[in-house]
Structure formats: C-alpha cells, structure tokens
Amino acid sequence: MTEVAIIGIGIHPFGRTPGVTGAEQGVVAVRRALEDAGLSWRDIQFAYGGSLDAGNADTMIDKLGLTGIPFTNVANGCATGASSFIAATNAIKAGEYDVGVVVGFDSHQRGSFKLDPAAWGLGSWYGESGLAMTTQYFAMKIRRYMHEYGITDDALVRVALKAFRGGALNPNAWRREELSYEEVAGSQMLNTPLRKFMFCSPSEGAAAMVVCNAAKVRQLTTRKPIFVAASVLRSRRYGSFEVLSPCHPIEDADSPTVEASKAAYAAAGLGPRDVDIAQLQDTESGAEIIHMAENQFCAHGEQEQWLREGRTEIGGSLPVNTDGGCLANGEPVGASGLRQVYEICAQLRGEAGTRQVPGKPQVGYCQVYGAPGIGAVQILKL
C-alpha cells in the first residue's frame, strides 16, 4: 500500500482576528504550508477542507488560484479537520494523486455554540430541556465517570493548569497566560463539576498540511517528511453515550474513540507504549481525562495519579496537549483536528521552541471527538 507523508505544515494563530474571515485565515495557513514544503499552489493536485461556520473551503481557490483541481468540502462536527485529513490520505493511498492540501478553518461567534436540535434528528424538547447546551452533556458524562472511577475535582483543575502552561509557550495560542490553582478551582461553576476555566471557547483559526506519496518526497521537497502510520475514523455504536444522545442506552458499548484507537494501533503496528507525545480532545478538562484511558494510555481511574505525578507534562513520560489543547487555543471546529497534527509535526521535527518535548520524540498521536459520536485517530512517525 502507498505510504503517505506530510511535507508541509502551516497555521494561522487561534483566537480572535477582527477583520479577517475564517476562509482568509485558511488561505494564510495553506500558503504557509506550501512555503514550508517549498511548493506552489500550482504543484497541488487536489484539496480537502472544511469549516462549521465560516463557509465552504473550496471558495479559497479565488485567492489561492483557479487551477482546476478537485477541492472537496468536508463537514463532520469537531472531527471535520481529522476527516479531511483521512480523506486526503486515502486519496493518495488509492493512487489517485501524488500531492495535495488539507485545510481546516473556522470563525465562530462569541458565546456558546448554537445548535438546532432538528438538524441533528432531535425534537425541540431537547433544546427546551437544556440538553442542547453541550456543556450539560460533558458535565453529566464526567460526573458519572468520576463517580465510577474515583476521580476528584483536583484532576479537573490539573488538566486546565497544564493546558494554560502549554498555551503560554505557544505563540499561536489564544490564551497565553498561566493560571493559578486557586484561579481555576475558584472560577465560576457552569455545569457541575466543570468550572469556567475548565471549558474551551469557540474561536477562530486555521491549520493546513501538504501531504504526498512518500515515494515522491525527494522529487517534491527537501523537507524531512513525517509519515502517516495510521489515520482512522469510527462512528458510534448502539450503547455508547455520546453528545446529542437523547437518552442513556440500557446496554453499554465502547465509545467510537476506543474503536478508532484500537484500529489505529493495529494499522500502525504500534501500541500505546510506543507513543512519545499525544494530542487528545480536551473540549473540557473531563474529556482529556476520559480520553487518556479510552486511547489506552492508562487504565480507567489512574488519570488522577498520572496528573499529580506530572506524567502528561511537557517533560513527563507522555506529554499531552503540549500546545495548550482546546482549552488554551479555543476550538475553531474545522481547524481543531489539524491543529493537533500541526503540533505533533512540529514536535517530531524538533521545532516546537520553548514547549519542545525532550528526548527526540519519534511517534506522535492525535485524537479528536466530534458530534454526534465520531472518533478519529492519527498516528504519525519519523
């Protein structure tokens, strides 16, 4: 099977950029990825991209160039960026193309994400009861998880503290100030047990990659490639409790994250202990805690000890969300999964600056979770 490599990465800073549309931020990210790869837009044979609120990605060609390439719009909730990446890698594996671009961007209004229950197959009652506020779902899920596995509020605080420490070291992050334990633990309670500084915020930003047939790397660029060992997407099964679920099923089933993780490890021929650095979806503090176990990095209930011992810090045994994750960057939905890929590539190249993980990491892991129950995993390696 054809191997896929990443030869260029680009990012537009996350946060708020008044006067610049989401699509324009996407153009910036693509141009930076092309420059990084040493290529021009005319070298690109195809593109995949998406956003939730900032328009169709294919409109970017008005600024990038009307070269006639196939440009496919992708929409898959918070897994939009990861889904675009998977589609692009599959196109190369199928032998259709040798080099292409993946881009994700978004620009959301301030405040909570807006949701029309009918668009997700739910009745108006879902919104009237308050469940359409996804903060409710995340709070219910982590509260039950904490009860079942003995996790305390201390773990939720420590995830947020780590995120803001990472953000303070990341020039592309939105939130670039560290917070104290007391500031996080004493911030406004939004949905028990989750407080203000334990949630990410809707934001703006963009990220892009140039991907290619690994056999053609030397013909295309002098850039040292990052190889895609696995790129997997799974949807929910009956019995899993997911965002926008109208009820909790009688039967229990693994989340799509668990299934995507297992499939990715199998495809890569690697296991959790082979991973040197990870990016895990942290829409809020509880999500990172749950995903640590769902991606098989630790057993359920071990997360609190890991956090207290600093194992997921930049200098720990498994650094997690070194760029500050969603908590420090916010979540522009279309870009979030590709921000993860950008950070892993920067770390594997040794180009992450003051947040660089020591010890020359060789294998990186990305996981994103999207509504209404999508799990996506990428494993990257040198």
C-alpha positions in Angstrom: 0.0 0.0 0.0 1.2 3.5 -0.8 2.7 5.3 2.2 1.7 8.9 2.9 4.0 11.7 4.2 3.4 15.2 5.5 5.9 17.6 3.9 4.5 21.0 4.8 2.6 22.5 7.7 1.0 25.9 8.2 -1.1 27.6 10.8 -2.9 30.9 11.4 -3.0 31.9 15.1 -6.0 30.9 17.0 -8.2 33.3 19.0 -9.8 36.4 17.5 -8.6 38.2 14.4 -11.0 41.1 13.7 -11.5 42.0 10.1 -10.1 38.6 8.8 -12.6 36.0 7.8 -12.2 32.3 8.6 -11.6 31.5 4.9 -8.9 34.2 4.7 -7.3 32.6 7.8 -7.4 29.3 5.9 -5.6 30.9 2.9 -2.9 32.1 5.3 -2.4 28.5 6.7 -2.3 27.0 3.2 0.3 29.4 1.9 2.4 28.8 5.0 2.2 25.1 4.5 3.2 25.4 0.8 6.1 27.6 1.8 7.1 25.1 4.4 7.1 22.4 1.8 8.9 24.5 -0.8 5.9 24.2 -3.3 3.5 26.5 -5.0 -0.3 26.1 -5.3 0.2 25.0 -9.0 2.0 21.9 -7.7 -1.1 20.8 -5.8 -3.3 18.1 -7.5 -6.2 18.1 -5.0 -7.5 19.5 -1.8 -9.9 18.6 1.1 -11.1 21.1 3.7 -13.9 22.2 5.9 -15.4 24.5 8.5 -18.6 24.7 10.5 -19.5 28.4 10.5 -17.1 30.1 8.1 -18.3 28.9 4.7 -17.2 26.4 2.1 -13.5 25.6 2.0 -13.4 25.4 -1.8 -14.1 29.2 -2.1 -10.5 29.6 -1.1 -9.4 29.0 -4.6 -10.4 32.5 -5.5 -7.3 33.6 -3.6 -5.1 30.6 -3.9 -5.5 30.2 -7.7 -8.1 28.9 -10.2 -6.1 25.9 -11.3 -9.0 23.5 -11.8 -8.1 21.0 -9.1 -10.8 18.9 -7.3 -11.4 20.6 -4.0 -13.8 18.7 -1.7 -15.7 20.3 1.2 -15.9 18.2 4.4 -18.2 18.6 7.4 -18.1 16.2 10.3 -18.6 18.1 13.5 -15.4 18.6 15.6 -13.9 15.8 13.6 -14.0 17.9 10.4 -10.3 18.5 10.3 -9.4 14.9 11.0 -12.0 13.7 8.5 -10.5 15.9 5.8 -7.0 14.6 6.6 -8.3 11.0 6.4 -9.9 11.6 3.1 -6.7 13.2 1.7 -4.5 10.3 2.8 -6.9 7.8 1.4 -6.9 9.5 -2.0 -3.1 9.2 -2.1 -3.2 5.6 -0.9 -5.7 4.8 -3.7 -3.2 6.1 -6.2 -5.4 8.9 -7.5 -2.9 11.7 -6.7 0.7 12.3 -5.5 0.4 15.6 -3.6 -2.5 17.5 -2.1 -3.5 20.0 0.6 -5.7 19.5 3.7 -7.1 22.7 5.4 -9.4 23.4 8.2 -10.6 26.8 9.5 -13.4 28.5 11.3 -14.7 31.7 12.8 -17.4 31.3 15.5 -19.5 33.9 17.2 -18.7 34.7 20.8 -20.6 32.7 23.4 -21.7 29.1 23.2 -22.1 27.1 20.0 -25.5 27.4 18.5 -27.4 24.2 17.9 -30.6 23.4 16.0 -31.9 20.1 17.5 -33.9 19.3 14.4 -30.8 19.4 12.2 -29.4 16.6 14.3 -32.6 14.4 14.2 -33.8 15.5 17.6 -37.1 17.2 18.7 -37.4 20.7 20.1 -37.8 19.2 23.6 -34.0 18.5 23.5 -33.3 22.2 23.4 -36.1 23.2 25.7 -34.8 20.9 28.4 -31.3 22.5 28.2 -29.6 19.4 26.8 -28.7 21.3 23.5 -26.1 23.1 25.6 -23.2 20.6 25.2 -21.7 21.8 28.5 -24.6 19.8 30.1 -23.6 16.6 28.3 -19.9 17.0 29.1 -20.7 17.6 32.8 -23.0 14.6 33.0 -20.5 12.4 31.4 -17.5 13.3 33.5 -19.6 13.4 36.7 -20.7 9.8 36.2 -17.1 8.9 35.2 -15.7 10.5 38.4 -18.2 8.5 40.5 -17.4 5.2 38.8 -13.6 5.6 38.9 -12.8 7.7 42.0 -11.6 10.8 40.1 -11.8 14.0 42.1 -12.0 17.7 41.2 -8.3 18.0 41.7 -7.7 16.1 38.4 -10.0 18.6 36.5 -8.1 21.5 37.8 -4.7 20.0 36.9 -5.7 19.4 33.3 -6.6 23.1 33.0 -3.4 24.2 34.6 -1.3 22.1 32.3 -3.3 23.5 29.3 -2.7 27.1 30.1 1.0 26.4 30.8 1.3 25.0 27.3 -0.6 27.9 25.9 1.7 30.4 27.5 4.6 28.7 25.5 2.7 28.6 22.2 2.8 31.8 20.0 -0.2 30.6 18.1 -2.4 30.0 21.1 -5.3 32.3 22.1 -4.9 32.0 25.9 -1.3 32.7 26.7 -1.3 33.3 30.4 -0.8 30.7 33.1 -3.4 30.5 35.8 -3.0 29.5 39.4 -4.6 26.5 41.1 -6.9 28.9 43.0 -8.0 30.8 39.9 -9.1 27.6 38.2 -10.6 25.9 41.2 -12.4 29.0 42.3 -13.7 30.1 38.9 -17.5 30.2 38.2 -19.3 26.8 38.2 -21.0 26.4 34.9 -22.2 22.8 34.9 -21.2 20.7 38.0 -18.4 19.7 38.3 -17.0 21.8 35.4 -16.0 25.4 36.0 -15.3 28.4 33.7 -11.6 27.7 33.2 -12.2 24.0 32.5 -14.1 24.7 29.2 -12.7 25.7 25.8 -14.3 28.6 23.9 -15.5 28.9 20.3 -12.7 30.7 18.5 -11.1 31.4 15.1 -8.1 29.9 13.4 -6.8 27.7 10.7 -4.3 24.9 10.0 -3.1 23.2 6.8 -0.9 20.4 5.7 0.7 19.4 2.4 0.5 15.6 2.1 2.1 13.4 -0.6 3.0 9.9 -1.8 6.0 9.1 0.4 7.8 7.6 -2.6 7.7 11.0 -4.3 9.1 13.1 -1.4 12.6 13.6 -2.8 11.1 14.7 -6.1 8.9 17.3 -4.4 10.8 18.8 -1.5 13.9 18.9 0.6 11.8 19.0 3.8 12.2 15.9 6.0 8.9 14.1 5.9 6.6 13.0 8.7 5.0 9.7 7.9 1.3 8.8 8.5 1.4 5.4 10.2 -2.4 5.4 10.7 -5.4 7.6 10.0 -8.7 6.1 11.2 -12.3 7.3 11.7 -15.2 5.4 13.5 -18.8 6.3 14.4 -20.8 5.4 17.4 -22.5 2.0 18.1 -25.7 1.4 19.9 -25.0 1.5 23.6 -22.4 4.3 23.6 -23.4 7.5 25.4 -22.5 10.4 23.1 -23.0 14.1 22.7 -26.6 14.7 21.4 -27.8 11.3 22.6 -31.4 11.7 23.6 -31.1 9.1 26.4 -28.6 6.7 28.0 -28.9 3.3 26.5 -29.7 0.2 28.6 -26.7 -1.6 27.1 -23.2 -0.1 27.4 -20.8 0.0 24.5 -17.3 1.4 23.9 -17.2 5.0 22.5 -16.1 5.5 18.9 -12.8 6.8 20.3 -12.0 3.4 21.7 -12.7 1.7 18.4 -10.7 4.2 16.4 -7.8 3.9 18.8 -7.7 0.1 18.5 -7.9 0.2 14.7 -5.2 2.9 14.5 -2.7 0.9 16.7 -3.4 -2.2 14.5 -2.9 -0.3 11.3 0.4 1.3 12.5 1.7 -1.9 14.1 2.3 0.0 17.3 0.9 0.2 20.8 0.3 2.8 23.4 3.7 2.4 24.9 5.3 3.3 21.6 3.8 6.8 21.6 6.1 9.6 22.7 3.6 12.5 22.6 -0.1 12.8 22.3 -2.8 15.4 21.4 -6.2 14.4 22.9 -9.5 16.2 22.5 -10.0 18.4 25.6 -13.2 20.3 24.8 -13.2 20.5 28.6 -11.0 19.1 31.4 -13.1 15.9 31.8 -12.7 15.0 28.1 -8.9 14.8 28.3 -9.2 12.6 31.5 -11.6 10.2 29.8 -9.6 10.1 26.6 -6.4 9.2 28.4 -8.0 5.9 29.2 -10.1 5.5 26.0 -6.9 5.7 23.9 -5.3 3.0 26.2 -2.6 5.2 27.7 -3.6 4.3 31.2 -6.3 2.3 33.0 -9.6 4.0 34.0 -9.1 5.6 37.4 -5.3 6.0 37.0 -5.6 9.5 35.5 -5.5 11.4 38.8 -2.2 9.8 39.8 -0.7 10.5 36.4 -1.7 14.2 36.6 -0.3 14.6 40.2 3.0 12.9 39.1 3.3 15.2 36.1 3.4 12.3 33.6 1.4 14.3 31.0 3.5 17.5 31.3 6.0 18.5 28.6 8.8 16.8 30.5 6.7 13.8 31.5 6.6 10.2 30.3 3.7 11.0 27.9 3.3 14.7 27.2 -0.3 15.5 26.3 -1.6 18.7 24.6 1.8 20.5 24.6 0.4 23.4 22.7 -2.4 24.1 25.2 -5.0 22.0 23.6 -8.6 23.3 23.0 -8.5 24.9 26.5 -5.8 27.4 25.6 -6.4 27.6 21.8 -10.2 27.6 21.8 -12.0 25.5 19.2 -12.5 26.7 15.7 -14.3 23.4 14.8 -12.9 23.0 11.2 -9.3 23.6 12.3 -9.1 21.9 15.7 -8.1 18.4 14.5 -5.5 19.8 12.1 -4.0 21.9 14.9 -3.3 18.6 16.6 -1.5 17.3 13.5 0.5 20.6 13.2 1.7 20.4 16.8 2.8 16.7 16.5 4.7 17.5 13.3 6.4 20.5 14.9 7.4 18.3 17.9 8.7 15.4 15.8 10.7 17.9 13.8 12.2 19.4 17.0 10.7 22.8 16.0 8.4 23.4 18.9 10.5 26.0 20.6 10.2 26.5 24.4 7.5 23.8 24.5 9.7 21.2 22.8 9.4 17.8 24.3 12.8 16.5 25.3 14.3 13.2 24.1 13.7 13.5 20.4 10.2 12.0 20.1 9.6 9.6 17.2 5.9 8.7 17.4 3.0 11.1 17.9 -0.7 10.5 18.4 -3.7 12.7 17.6 -7.3 12.0 18.7 -10.4 14.1 18.2 -14.0 13.6 19.1 -16.9 15.1 17.2 -20.7 15.2 17.4 -22.9 13.2 17.2 -20.3 10.5 18.1 -17.3 10.4 15.9 -13.8 9.2 16.9 -10.8 9.9 14.8 -7.1 9.0 15.4 -3.9 9.7 13.5 -0.6 8.2 14.4 2.5 10.0 12.9 6.1 8.9 13.0 9.5 10.0 11.7 
